[in-house]
Amino acid sequence: MVKRVAIIGAGVSGLTSIKSCLDEGLEPTCFERSDDIGGLWKFKPDVEEGRASIYQSVIMNTSKEMSCFSDFPMPEDFPNFLHNSKLLAYFKIFVKKFNLLKYIRFQTTVLSVTKRSDFSATGQWEVVTENNGKEARDVFDAVLVCSGHHIESYVPLKYFPGKLGEKTINQLISGILLSVFCMQSTGMSTWESTM
Ligand SMILES: Cc1cc2nc3c(=O)[nH]c(=O)nc-3n(C[C@H](O)[C@H](O)[C@H](O)COP(=O)(O)OP(=O)(O)OC[C@H]3O[C@@H](n4cnc5c(N)ncnc54)[C@H](O)[C@@H]3O)c2cc1C
């Protein structure tokens, strides 16, 4: 019998997982709590609790040659370092090309993943999801967790004495992000140039 695989999240990790499952003859079902693909590369101007997002001006700090899916190069006319909107466009081309959309259940949040009582014999998992206020349970042979890693913010205000307004906090976060981004870019360029 074909093995059923639950995939949590339709960001880039989830999308490539769907395709890999199909390549291996598995049956994927991807649960995505938002209404679109792309994960944090889907820019939205408003901050949403529990959702990671890039900021509007983000340009990738990894080149398109190093960042593309190994079996699906980026379009020739795309620049080497893409604006976030171009990267999202690339994900959409990928999804269309391999017909992945039909495996994604949008606006469906995974609430829990637990081993079934007969796990030692079957290796199966129970996945509980919520869509539009309705809960559903389903059984899968495997679960791929592609839920991202930038959701919980860490704002170390206790190390900064004084009173901070919202504007200052935003400036502080932008400053930290910019520093990390610059360090990453320098590291990545050095790494890429040695390849
Ligand atoms: C500012 C910034 C710049 C970056 N630049 C680069 C770069 O240039 N190059 C690079 O390689 N990497 C970069 N990264 C790293 C980035 O993490 C990866 O590029 C990539 O987007 C991670 O994809 P993901 O699918 O793992 O996670 P995400 O894109 O975070 O996607 C996770 C998805 O899971 C969904 N989800 C989460 N929980 C649930 C749940 N319980 N139920 C259902 N759905 C759920 C979310 O809605 C989301 O769609 C950058 C990151 C940031 C923040």
The ligand as an SDF file (V2000), in Angstrom:
LIG
                    3D

 53 58  0  0  0  0  0  0  0  0999 V2000
   15.1860   37.9720    6.5650 C   0  0  0  0  0  0  0  0  0  0  0  0
   15.5850   36.5720    6.1150 C   0  0  0  0  0  0  0  0  0  0  0  0
   16.3740   36.4170    4.9890 C   0  0  0  0  0  0  0  0  0  0  0  0
   16.7480   35.1330    4.5700 C   0  0  0  0  0  0  0  0  0  0  0  0
   17.5090   35.0120    3.4400 N   0  0  0  0  0  0  0  0  0  0  0  0
   17.8730   33.7990    3.0090 C   0  0  0  0  0  0  0  0  0  0  0  0
   18.6370   33.6700    1.8040 C   0  0  0  0  0  0  0  0  0  0  0  0
   18.9840   34.6320    1.1500 O   0  0  0  0  0  0  0  0  0  0  0  0
   18.9610   32.4200    1.3850 N   0  0  0  0  0  0  0  0  0  0  0  0
   18.5910   31.3050    2.1010 C   0  0  0  0  0  0  0  0  0  0  0  0
   18.9130   30.1840    1.6780 O   0  0  0  0  0  0  0  0  0  0  0  0
   17.8770   31.4080    3.2370 N   0  0  0  0  0  0  0  0  0  0  0  0
   17.5100   32.6160    3.7010 C   0  0  0  0  0  0  0  0  0  0  0  0
   16.7570   32.7240    4.8550 N   0  0  0  0  0  0  0  0  0  0  0  0
   16.4740   31.5080    5.6140 C   0  0  0  0  0  0  0  0  0  0  0  0
   15.0280   31.0120    5.4510 C   0  0  0  0  0  0  0  0  0  0  0  0
   14.7000   30.4820    6.7110 O   0  0  0  0  0  0  0  0  0  0  0  0
   14.8910   29.9710    4.3540 C   0  0  0  0  0  0  0  0  0  0  0  0
   15.2150   30.5830    3.1270 O   0  0  0  0  0  0  0  0  0  0  0  0
   13.4860   29.3790    4.1410 C   0  0  0  0  0  0  0  0  0  0  0  0
   12.5320   30.3730    3.8260 O   0  0  0  0  0  0  0  0  0  0  0  0
   12.9550   28.5470    5.2830 C   0  0  0  0  0  0  0  0  0  0  0  0
   11.8300   27.8550    4.7480 O   0  0  0  0  0  0  0  0  0  0  0  0
   10.9420   26.8760    5.5760 P   0  0  0  0  0  0  0  0  0  0  0  0
    9.9910   26.2420    4.6240 O   0  0  0  0  0  0  0  0  0  0  0  0
   11.8080   25.9780    6.3760 O   0  0  0  0  0  0  0  0  0  0  0  0
   10.1790   27.7970    6.6480 O   0  0  0  0  0  0  0  0  0  0  0  0
    9.1050   28.9710    6.4360 P   0  0  0  0  0  0  0  0  0  0  0  0
    9.3690   29.7360    5.1970 O   0  0  0  0  0  0  0  0  0  0  0  0
    9.0810   29.7160    7.7420 O   0  0  0  0  0  0  0  0  0  0  0  0
    7.7150   28.1950    6.2260 O   0  0  0  0  0  0  0  0  0  0  0  0
    7.0740   27.5220    7.2600 C   0  0  0  0  0  0  0  0  0  0  0  0
    5.6030   27.3520    6.8810 C   0  0  0  0  0  0  0  0  0  0  0  0
    4.9810   26.4870    7.8320 O   0  0  0  0  0  0  0  0  0  0  0  0
    3.6820   26.9890    8.1320 C   0  0  0  0  0  0  0  0  0  0  0  0
    3.3160   26.4750    9.4550 N   0  0  0  0  0  0  0  0  0  0  0  0
    3.9750   26.6640   10.6230 C   0  0  0  0  0  0  0  0  0  0  0  0
    3.3770   26.0070   11.6200 N   0  0  0  0  0  0  0  0  0  0  0  0
    2.2960   25.3850   11.0690 C   0  0  0  0  0  0  0  0  0  0  0  0
    1.2750   24.5380   11.6010 C   0  0  0  0  0  0  0  0  0  0  0  0
    1.2390   24.2090   12.9010 N   0  0  0  0  0  0  0  0  0  0  0  0
    0.3180   24.0720   10.7610 N   0  0  0  0  0  0  0  0  0  0  0  0
    0.3430   24.3930    9.4340 C   0  0  0  0  0  0  0  0  0  0  0  0
    1.2850   25.1950    8.8800 N   0  0  0  0  0  0  0  0  0  0  0  0
    2.2490   25.6730    9.6950 C   0  0  0  0  0  0  0  0  0  0  0  0
    3.8510   28.4990    8.0990 C   0  0  0  0  0  0  0  0  0  0  0  0
    2.6120   29.1560    7.8830 O   0  0  0  0  0  0  0  0  0  0  0  0
    4.8000   28.6560    6.9110 C   0  0  0  0  0  0  0  0  0  0  0  0
    4.1260   28.8240    5.6850 O   0  0  0  0  0  0  0  0  0  0  0  0
   16.3490   33.9810    5.3020 C   0  0  0  0  0  0  0  0  0  0  0  0
   15.5420   34.1610    6.4330 C   0  0  0  0  0  0  0  0  0  0  0  0
   15.1590   35.4310    6.8390 C   0  0  0  0  0  0  0  0  0  0  0  0
   14.3030   35.5850    8.0500 C   0  0  0  0  0  0  0  0  0  0  0  0
  1  2  1  0
  2  3  1  0
  2 52  2  0
  3  4  2  0
  4  5  1  0
  4 50  1  0
  5  6  2  0
  6  7  1  0
  6 13  1  0
  7  8  2  0
  7  9  1  0
  9 10  1  0
 10 11  2  0
 10 12  1  0
 12 13  2  0
 13 14  1  0
 14 15  1  0
 14 50  1  0
 15 16  1  0
 16 17  1  0
 16 18  1  0
 18 19  1  0
 18 20  1  0
 20 21  1  0
 20 22  1  0
 22 23  1  0
 23 24  1  0
 24 25  2  0
 24 26  1  0
 24 27  1  0
 27 28  1  0
 28 29  2  0
 28 30  1  0
 28 31  1  0
 31 32  1  0
 32 33  1  0
 33 34  1  0
 33 48  1  0
 34 35  1  0
 35 36  1  0
 35 46  1  0
 36 37  1  0
 36 45  1  0
 37 38  2  0
 38 39  1  0
 39 40  1  0
 39 45  2  0
 40 41  1  0
 40 42  2  0
 42 43  1  0
 43 44  2  0
 44 45  1  0
 46 47  1  0
 46 48  1  0
 48 49  1  0
 50 51  2  0
 51 52  1  0
 52 53  1  0
M  END
$$$$
